[in-house]
Amino acid sequence: MGALPKWLVLGFARLGPVGLIKLAPGTWGSALGLAYFYFFVDKLGTVQAIAVNFVSIILAVYLCGEAEVRLDEHDPGEVILDEFVAMPLCFIGWTRIHAIVEPWAIILGGFMVFRFFDILKPFGIRRLQSLPSGWGVVMDDLAAALLTCGLLHLVHLLWPQLILELHG
């Protein structure tokens, strides 16, 4: 067992009482992660955002791994810190997202696509769950977030062409 008390580990891993919500706890964790991105991470410079994301991920790996041990369960649904720390990665390259013309389309689209990838775990993402300890809990969410980020950038790149073809 780690040095931290069980109540502290589970408090962080569940994001307080939010992970105990019976209906879609991962979606609630993602929603809090979206707010964390929008109100905090998006305000940072690139270097600071990278540093905060890196530290958050490392802490999440430790805390989610400890939560698995304390709950004696592999990737328990109530552990939602992984969704929380993954959500900002959906928007890499969208710094200062609030200054973009359609920020809510990007934010809501990113949220929905992330949840889709996180739930279905396509393209081998599911295999990442077999990684040891907290790595398996967190890495599938990080992969879903990076896949979401890539898709958002692709749509943004192709959007003008799609609009022209629809109106042409």
MDAnalysis code that builds the backbone (N, CA, C; Angstrom):
import MDAnalysis as mda
import numpy as np

u = mda.Universe.empty(504, n_residues=168, atom_resindex=np.repeat(np.arange(168), 3), trajectory=True)
u.add_TopologyAttr("name", ["N", "CA", "C"] * 168)
u.add_TopologyAttr("resid", np.arange(1, 169))
u.add_TopologyAttr("resname", ["MET", "GLY", "ALA", "LEU", "PRO", "LYS", "TRP", "LEU", "VAL", "LEU", "GLY", "PHE", "ALA", "ARG", "LEU", "GLY", "PRO", "VAL", "GLY", "LEU", "ILE", "LYS", "LEU", "ALA", "PRO", "GLY", "THR", "TRP", "GLY", "SER", "ALA", "LEU", "GLY", "LEU", "ALA", "TYR", "PHE", "TYR", "PHE", "PHE", "VAL", "ASP", "LYS", "LEU", "GLY", "THR", "VAL", "GLN", "ALA", "ILE", "ALA", "VAL", "ASN", "PHE", "VAL", "SER", "ILE", "ILE", "LEU", "ALA", "VAL", "TYR", "LEU", "CYS", "GLY", "GLU", "ALA", "GLU", "VAL", "ARG", "LEU", "ASP", "GLU", "HIS", "ASP", "PRO", "GLY", "GLU", "VAL", "ILE", "LEU", "ASP", "GLU", "PHE", "VAL", "ALA", "MET", "PRO", "LEU", "CYS", "PHE", "ILE", "GLY", "TRP", "THR", "ARG", "ILE", "HIS", "ALA", "ILE", "VAL", "GLU", "PRO", "TRP", "ALA", "ILE", "ILE", "LEU", "GLY", "GLY", "PHE", "MET", "VAL", "PHE", "ARG", "PHE", "PHE", "ASP", "ILE", "LEU", "LYS", "PRO", "PHE", "GLY", "ILE", "ARG", "ARG", "LEU", "GLN", "SER", "LEU", "PRO", "SER", "GLY", "TRP", "GLY", "VAL", "VAL", "MET", "ASP", "ASP", "LEU", "ALA", "ALA", "ALA", "LEU", "LEU", "THR", "CYS", "GLY", "LEU", "LEU", "HIS", "LEU", "VAL", "HIS", "LEU", "LEU", "TRP", "PRO", "GLN", "LEU", "ILE", "LEU", "GLU", "LEU", "HIS", "GLY"])
u.atoms.positions = np.array([
    [0.838, -1.189, 0.000],
    [0.000, 0.000, 0.000],
    [0.879, 1.247, 0.000],
    [0.353, 2.279, -0.625],
    [1.078, 3.532, -0.686],
    [1.017, 4.293, 0.629],
    [1.700, 5.411, 0.649],
    [1.802, 6.202, 1.867],
    [0.553, 7.050, 2.122],
    [-0.225, 7.307, 1.114],
    [-1.398, 8.161, 1.279],
    [-2.570, 7.377, 1.866],
    [-3.367, 8.027, 2.712],
    [-4.534, 7.334, 3.269],
    [-5.583, 7.049, 2.188],
    [-6.348, 6.000, 2.421],
    [-7.365, 5.549, 1.458],
    [-8.349, 6.667, 1.113],
    [-8.815, 7.421, 2.096],
    [-9.806, 8.467, 1.846],
    [-9.264, 9.532, 0.897],
    [-7.956, 9.826, 0.994],
    [-7.356, 10.840, 0.128],
    [-7.201, 10.312, -1.300],
    [-6.701, 9.089, -1.422],
    [-6.538, 8.474, -2.747],
    [-7.885, 8.399, -3.460],
    [-8.894, 7.866, -2.779],
    [-10.206, 7.720, -3.404],
    [-10.879, 9.069, -3.629],
    [-10.627, 10.021, -2.763],
    [-11.173, 11.368, -2.959],
    [-10.681, 11.995, -4.246],
    [-9.387, 11.879, -4.520],
    [-8.839, 12.404, -5.765],
    [-9.270, 11.557, -6.962],
    [-9.182, 10.255, -6.841],
    [-9.492, 9.366, -7.970],
    [-10.955, 9.460, -8.384],
    [-11.829, 9.748, -7.424],
    [-13.262, 9.878, -7.712],
    [-13.669, 11.326, -7.972],
    [-12.717, 12.245, -7.876],
    [-13.009, 13.683, -7.947],
    [-14.068, 14.036, -6.914],
    [-13.750, 13.712, -5.683],
    [-14.694, 13.937, -4.590],
    [-15.861, 12.979, -4.738],
    [-17.070, 13.472, -4.574],
    [-18.235, 12.584, -4.658],
    [-18.701, 12.318, -6.094],
    [-18.120, 12.989, -7.074],
    [-18.615, 12.908, -8.454],
    [-18.513, 11.489, -9.002],
    [-17.445, 10.780, -8.700],
    [-17.278, 9.413, -9.189],
    [-18.312, 8.448, -8.635],
    [-18.979, 8.846, -7.571],
    [-19.994, 7.983, -6.966],
    [-21.374, 8.167, -7.592],
    [-21.490, 9.112, -8.531],
    [-22.755, 9.277, -9.254],
    [-22.975, 8.008, -10.067],
    [-24.108, 7.393, -9.877],
    [-24.369, 6.084, -10.508],
    [-24.537, 6.171, -12.021],
    [-25.119, 7.246, -12.527],
    [-25.376, 7.385, -13.957],
    [-24.188, 8.042, -14.661],
    [-23.473, 7.268, -15.467],
    [-22.387, 7.759, -16.329],
    [-21.307, 8.552, -15.591],
    [-20.638, 7.962, -14.613],
    [-19.613, 8.714, -13.883],
    [-18.472, 9.203, -14.786],
    [-18.111, 8.433, -15.810],
    [-17.046, 8.861, -16.715],
    [-17.413, 10.118, -17.492],
    [-18.682, 10.260, -17.817],
    [-19.145, 11.459, -18.511],
    [-19.055, 12.669, -17.590],
    [-19.388, 12.482, -16.311],
    [-19.258, 13.573, -15.344],
    [-17.792, 13.950, -15.152],
    [-16.910, 12.952, -15.103],
    [-15.484, 13.233, -14.989],
    [-14.960, 13.978, -16.201],
    [-15.454, 13.606, -17.376],
    [-15.062, 14.295, -18.611],
    [-15.573, 15.729, -18.609],
    [-16.802, 15.936, -18.122],
    [-17.364, 17.286, -18.060],
    [-16.538, 18.177, -17.128],
    [-16.121, 17.624, -15.987],
    [-15.258, 18.395, -15.094],
    [-13.903, 18.656, -15.742],
    [-13.394, 17.680, -16.490],
    [-12.138, 17.872, -17.212],
    [-12.246, 18.944, -18.277],
    [-13.406, 19.031, -18.904],
    [-13.654, 20.070, -19.902],
    [-13.648, 21.450, -19.233],
    [-14.301, 21.554, -18.086],
    [-14.296, 22.825, -17.345],
    [-12.879, 23.172, -16.893],
    [-12.141, 22.169, -16.423],
    [-10.745, 22.361, -16.013],
    [-9.928, 22.885, -17.192],
    [-10.124, 22.323, -18.368],
    [-9.421, 22.813, -19.547],
    [-9.812, 24.255, -19.847],
    [-11.098, 24.507, -19.954],
    [-11.597, 25.800, -20.422],
    [-11.240, 26.939, -19.472],
    [-11.383, 26.699, -18.169],
    [-11.174, 27.771, -17.211],
    [-9.756, 27.854, -16.657],
    [-8.935, 26.829, -16.880],
    [-7.581, 26.859, -16.327],
    [-6.511, 26.584, -17.387],
    [-6.496, 25.397, -17.944],
    [-5.408, 24.994, -18.844],
    [-5.351, 25.886, -20.082],
    [-6.513, 26.249, -20.621],
    [-6.554, 27.077, -21.828],
    [-5.981, 28.468, -21.600],
    [-5.897, 28.894, -20.369],
    [-5.375, 30.235, -20.054],
    [-3.849, 30.236, -19.934],
    [-3.249, 29.054, -19.898],
    [-1.801, 28.936, -19.739],
    [-1.092, 29.080, -21.079],
    [0.160, 29.410, -21.026],
    [0.984, 29.379, -22.225],
    [1.274, 27.929, -22.599],
    [1.827, 27.733, -23.752],
    [2.073, 26.383, -24.255],
    [2.962, 25.567, -23.316],
    [4.062, 26.128, -22.898],
    [5.005, 25.404, -22.034],
    [4.352, 25.067, -20.693],
    [3.644, 26.026, -20.129],
    [2.977, 25.778, -18.851],
    [1.882, 24.720, -19.002],
    [1.122, 24.774, -20.102],
    [0.059, 23.787, -20.331],
    [0.646, 22.384, -20.465],
    [1.759, 22.265, -21.177],
    [2.425, 20.966, -21.314],
    [2.874, 20.464, -19.943],
    [3.465, 21.340, -19.156],
    [3.940, 20.951, -17.824],
    [2.782, 20.526, -16.925],
    [1.707, 21.289, -16.927],
    [0.545, 20.962, -16.095],
    [-0.055, 19.630, -16.539],
    [-0.190, 19.428, -17.849],
    [-0.741, 18.162, -18.346],
    [0.149, 16.988, -17.969],
    [1.449, 17.148, -18.101],
    [2.382, 16.074, -17.769],
    [2.277, 15.700, -16.288],
    [2.318, 16.701, -15.429],
    [2.238, 16.445, -13.984],
    [0.881, 15.819, -13.647],
    [-0.195, 16.322, -14.244],
    [-1.532, 15.773, -13.995],
    [-1.618, 14.307, -14.384],
    [-1.037, 13.971, -15.515],
    [-1.075, 12.588, -15.995],
    [-0.297, 11.672, -15.052],
    [0.891, 12.083, -14.659],
    [1.703, 11.271, -13.749],
    [0.979, 11.072, -12.417],
    [0.395, 12.142, -11.870],
    [-0.367, 12.017, -10.623],
    [-1.570, 11.096, -10.809],
    [-2.239, 11.209, -11.953],
    [-3.407, 10.358, -12.215],
    [-3.006, 8.892, -12.305],
    [-1.892, 8.601, -12.941],
    [-1.426, 7.212, -13.037],
    [-1.218, 6.653, -11.627],
    [-0.551, 7.434, -10.789],
    [-0.305, 6.971, -9.414],
    [-1.618, 6.801, -8.647],
    [-2.455, 7.833, -8.645],
    [-3.675, 7.805, -7.846],
    [-4.688, 6.777, -8.360],
    [-4.806, 6.640, -9.674],
    [-5.729, 5.638, -10.224],
    [-5.233, 4.226, -9.934],
    [-3.927, 4.024, -10.003],
    [-3.358, 2.722, -9.654],
    [-3.584, 2.394, -8.189],
    [-3.381, 3.384, -7.320],
    [-3.630, 3.188, -5.888],
    [-5.108, 2.915, -5.626],
    [-5.986, 3.609, -6.348],
    [-7.429, 3.393, -6.167],
    [-7.813, 1.970, -6.557],
    [-7.207, 1.451, -7.631],
    [-7.464, 0.055, -8.019],
    [-7.105, -0.888, -6.875],
    [-5.948, -0.648, -6.263],
    [-5.490, -1.498, -5.154],
    [-6.442, -1.365, -3.973],
    [-6.792, -0.146, -3.617],
    [-7.640, 0.089, -2.443],
    [-9.046, -0.470, -2.631],
    [-9.541, -0.435, -3.880],
    [-10.887, -0.951, -4.161],
    [-10.864, -2.419, -4.585],
    [-9.647, -2.938, -4.803],
    [-9.467, -4.324, -5.251],
    [-10.299, -4.619, -6.505],
    [-10.161, -3.715, -7.483],
    [-10.921, -3.828, -8.730],
    [-10.109, -3.207, -9.865],
    [-10.146, -3.840, -11.033],
    [-9.441, -3.305, -12.199],
    [-10.277, -2.203, -12.846],
    [-9.698, -1.029, -13.002],
    [-10.317, 0.131, -13.652],
    [-11.765, 0.344, -13.197],
    [-11.972, 0.590, -11.896],
    [-13.333, 0.773, -11.395],
    [-14.014, 1.990, -12.025],
    [-15.284, 1.871, -12.315],
    [-16.033, 2.943, -12.951],
    [-16.075, 4.226, -12.149],
    [-15.993, 4.103, -10.829],
    [-16.054, 5.283, -9.979],
    [-14.766, 6.105, -10.018],
    [-13.700, 5.533, -10.541],
    [-12.429, 6.250, -10.691],
    [-12.504, 7.025, -12.004],
    [-12.602, 8.354, -11.875],
    [-12.828, 9.199, -13.052],
    [-11.741, 10.254, -13.248],
    [-10.704, 10.186, -12.428],
    [-9.591, 11.118, -12.587],
    [-8.943, 10.960, -13.965],
    [-8.989, 9.755, -14.523],
    [-8.396, 9.508, -15.835],
    [-9.096, 10.312, -16.929],
    [-10.427, 10.375, -16.906],
    [-11.153, 11.196, -17.886],
    [-10.844, 12.676, -17.683],
    [-10.766, 13.084, -16.431],
    [-10.507, 14.475, -16.086],
    [-9.182, 14.966, -16.673],
    [-8.110, 14.178, -16.490],
    [-6.796, 14.632, -16.975],
    [-6.636, 14.447, -18.482],
    [-7.422, 13.547, -19.083],
    [-7.324, 13.329, -20.524],
    [-8.019, 14.432, -21.319],
    [-9.094, 14.974, -20.787],
    [-9.919, 15.924, -21.535],
    [-9.135, 17.092, -22.133],
    [-8.219, 17.743, -21.407],
    [-7.473, 18.852, -22.013],
    [-6.661, 18.448, -23.252],
    [-6.266, 17.186, -23.332],
    [-5.465, 16.741, -24.476],
    [-6.277, 16.722, -25.769],
    [-7.590, 16.713, -25.657],
    [-8.443, 16.767, -26.850],
    [-8.233, 18.070, -27.614],
    [-7.738, 19.086, -26.919],
    [-7.679, 20.418, -27.506],
    [-6.259, 20.936, -27.685],
    [-5.296, 20.025, -27.821],
    [-3.918, 20.432, -28.103],
    [-3.920, 21.181, -29.430],
    [-3.298, 22.318, -29.435],
    [-3.240, 23.125, -30.655],
    [-4.399, 24.098, -30.783],
    [-5.326, 24.066, -29.858],
    [-6.456, 24.998, -29.855],
    [-6.275, 25.998, -28.724],
    [-5.043, 26.483, -28.525],
    [-4.805, 27.406, -27.424],
    [-5.723, 28.607, -27.540],
    [-6.096, 29.042, -26.383],
    [-7.016, 30.180, -26.285],
    [-8.271, 29.900, -27.113],
    [-8.835, 28.740, -26.869],
    [-9.972, 28.257, -27.654],
    [-11.132, 29.246, -27.654],
    [-11.237, 30.027, -26.597],
    [-12.332, 30.990, -26.524],
    [-12.198, 32.095, -27.564],
    [-11.019, 32.247, -28.194],
    [-10.821, 33.272, -29.212],
    [-11.147, 32.760, -30.613],
    [-11.422, 31.485, -30.743],
    [-11.743, 30.906, -32.048],
    [-13.190, 31.248, -32.389],
    [-13.502, 31.348, -33.665],
    [-14.834, 31.786, -34.093],
    [-15.953, 30.932, -33.510],
    [-15.850, 29.624, -33.582],
    [-16.907, 28.732, -33.078],
    [-16.383, 27.904, -31.902],
    [-16.069, 28.525, -30.774],
    [-15.473, 27.743, -29.687],
    [-16.400, 26.671, -29.144],
    [-17.689, 26.935, -29.059],
    [-18.585, 25.945, -28.464],
    [-18.760, 24.739, -29.364],
    [-18.686, 24.929, -30.668],
    [-18.761, 23.781, -31.579],
    [-17.555, 22.873, -31.373],
    [-16.395, 23.472, -31.216],
    [-15.174, 22.701, -31.006],
    [-15.209, 22.017, -29.632],
    [-15.602, 22.761, -28.620],
    [-15.632, 22.213, -27.264],
    [-16.655, 21.079, -27.156],
    [-17.877, 21.315, -27.610],
    [-18.902, 20.271, -27.512],
    [-18.601, 19.096, -28.434],
    [-18.101, 19.404, -29.631],
    [-17.711, 18.327, -30.544],
    [-16.598, 17.484, -29.951],
    [-15.594, 18.141, -29.371],
    [-14.492, 17.417, -28.746],
    [-14.966, 16.566, -27.580],
    [-15.875, 17.108, -26.791],
    [-16.422, 16.361, -25.660],
    [-17.155, 15.108, -26.140],
    [-18.014, 15.271, -27.137],
    [-18.807, 14.130, -27.625],
    [-17.933, 13.077, -28.310],
    [-16.982, 13.520, -29.100],
    [-16.092, 12.569, -29.774],
    [-15.226, 11.833, -28.753],
    [-14.729, 12.555, -27.752],
    [-13.934, 11.908, -26.705],
    [-14.756, 10.836, -25.989],
    [-15.979, 11.167, -25.607],
    [-16.814, 10.173, -24.915],
    [-17.057, 8.966, -25.817],
    [-17.285, 9.202, -27.104],
    [-17.490, 8.109, -28.063],
    [-16.270, 7.191, -28.083],
    [-15.076, 7.776, -28.243],
    [-13.856, 6.970, -28.294],
    [-13.551, 6.322, -26.946],
    [-13.840, 7.023, -25.855],
    [-13.558, 6.480, -24.523],
    [-14.468, 5.296, -24.214],
    [-15.691, 5.354, -24.656],
    [-16.638, 4.263, -24.388],
    [-16.382, 3.068, -25.309],
    [-16.237, 3.331, -26.606],
    [-16.069, 2.225, -27.575],
    [-14.641, 1.682, -27.627],
    [-13.666, 2.523, -27.354],
    [-12.251, 2.132, -27.360],
    [-11.840, 1.444, -28.672],
    [-12.010, 2.140, -29.808],
    [-11.637, 1.549, -31.101],
    [-10.123, 1.614, -31.351],
    [-9.692, 1.042, -32.461],
    [-8.311, 1.149, -32.951],
    [-7.271, 0.669, -31.946],
    [-7.596, -0.347, -31.189],
    [-6.633, -0.909, -30.251],
    [-6.547, -0.191, -28.915],
    [-7.374, 0.822, -28.715],
    [-7.336, 1.553, -27.445],
    [-7.646, 0.616, -26.286],
    [-8.552, -0.323, -26.484],
    [-8.944, -1.255, -25.415],
    [-7.734, -2.035, -24.879],
    [-6.791, -2.363, -25.752],
    [-5.610, -3.128, -25.312],
    [-4.759, -2.368, -24.306],
    [-4.835, -1.045, -24.344],
    [-4.047, -0.241, -23.408],
    [-4.484, -0.467, -21.964],
    [-5.714, -0.902, -21.766],
    [-6.206, -1.167, -20.408],
    [-5.456, -2.312, -19.732],
    [-4.763, -3.111, -20.510],
    [-4.029, -4.235, -19.917],
    [-2.652, -3.814, -19.385],
    [-2.282, -2.560, -19.570],
    [-1.025, -2.077, -19.004],
    [-1.106, -2.168, -17.478],
    [0.038, -2.305, -16.821],
    [0.004, -2.496, -15.365],
    [-0.440, -1.253, -14.594],
    [-1.109, -1.517, -13.490],
    [-1.481, -0.525, -12.491],
    [-2.226, 0.656, -13.104],
    [-1.906, 1.849, -12.643],
    [-2.592, 3.042, -13.105],
    [-2.365, 3.368, -14.561],
    [-1.307, 2.829, -15.152],
    [-1.055, 3.078, -16.579],
    [-2.210, 2.555, -17.422],
    [-2.731, 1.401, -17.087],
    [-3.858, 0.844, -17.828],
    [-5.134, 1.637, -17.657],
    [-5.290, 2.260, -16.498],
    [-6.478, 3.074, -16.242],
    [-6.427, 4.365, -17.055],
    [-5.255, 4.969, -17.124],
    [-5.113, 6.306, -17.711],
    [-4.821, 6.281, -19.213],
    [-4.014, 5.342, -19.679],
    [-3.542, 5.398, -21.068],
    [-4.648, 5.250, -22.106],
    [-5.683, 4.465, -21.844],
    [-6.763, 4.353, -22.825],
    [-7.489, 5.690, -22.984],
    [-7.608, 6.434, -21.897],
    [-8.244, 7.753, -21.975],
    [-7.348, 8.749, -22.721],
    [-6.055, 8.660, -22.478],
    [-5.132, 9.543, -23.199],
    [-5.162, 9.254, -24.697],
    [-5.218, 7.974, -25.054],
    [-5.296, 7.610, -26.476],
    [-6.598, 8.120, -27.089],
    [-7.713, 7.986, -26.367],
    [-9.001, 8.499, -26.862],
    [-8.940, 10.017, -27.039],
    [-8.278, 10.700, -26.116],
    [-8.158, 12.155, -26.204],
    [-7.292, 12.576, -27.391],
    [-6.186, 11.878, -27.602],
    [-5.316, 12.236, -28.731],
    [-5.974, 11.916, -30.068],
    [-6.732, 10.840, -30.116],
    [-7.499, 10.512, -31.327],
    [-8.549, 11.595, -31.583],
    [-9.196, 12.046, -30.530],
    [-10.172, 13.133, -30.643],
    [-9.504, 14.397, -31.162],
    [-8.348, 14.718, -30.609],
    [-7.608, 15.906, -31.026],
    [-7.280, 15.847, -32.521],
    [-6.785, 14.711, -32.957],
    [-6.465, 14.551, -34.374],
    [-7.686, 14.717, -35.260],
    [-8.800, 14.149, -34.842],
    [-10.031, 14.254, -35.628],
    [-10.527, 15.700, -35.666],
    [-10.464, 16.413, -34.552],
    [-10.865, 17.822, -34.540],
    [-10.024, 18.649, -35.508],
    [-8.719, 18.412, -35.512],
    [-7.838, 19.151, -36.426],
    [-8.123, 18.788, -37.877],
    [-8.401, 17.524, -38.147],
    [-8.722, 17.101, -39.506],
    [-10.011, 17.752, -39.995],
    [-11.026, 17.762, -39.165],
    [-12.293, 18.407, -39.539],
    [-12.080, 19.897, -39.756],
    [-11.314, 20.528, -38.882],
    [-11.036, 21.960, -39.035],
    [-10.299, 22.238, -40.352],
    [-9.384, 21.367, -40.693],
    [-8.627, 21.514, -41.931],
    [-9.519, 21.329, -43.159],
    [-10.404, 20.340, -43.106],
    [-11.248, 20.014, -44.254],
    [-12.553, 20.811, -44.311],
    [-12.910, 21.478, -43.225],
    [-14.198, 22.157, -43.139],
    [-14.464, 23.129, -44.295],
    [-13.529, 24.027, -44.647],
    [-13.821, 24.948, -45.766],
    [-14.148, 24.199, -47.064],
    [-13.432, 23.132, -47.336],
    [-13.690, 22.351, -48.542],
    [-15.063, 21.675, -48.479],
    [-15.424, 21.147, -47.321],
    [-16.733, 20.512, -47.154],
    [-17.866, 21.519, -47.380],
    [-17.715, 22.730, -46.856],
    [-18.726, 23.761, -47.019],
    [-18.872, 24.137, -48.485],
    [-17.744, 24.284, -49.181],
    [-17.792, 24.601, -50.612],
    [-18.509, 23.522, -51.395],
    [-18.235, 22.275, -51.110],
    [-18.874, 21.178, -51.831],
    [-20.360, 21.099, -51.519],
    [-20.758, 21.385, -50.306],
    [-22.177, 21.354, -49.949],
    [-22.967, 22.482, -50.622],
    [-22.310, 23.618, -50.797],
    [-22.983, 24.751, -51.401],
    [-22.699, 24.882, -52.890],
    [-21.885, 24.011, -53.429],
    [-21.465, 24.103, -54.828],
    [-22.308, 23.357, -55.731],
])
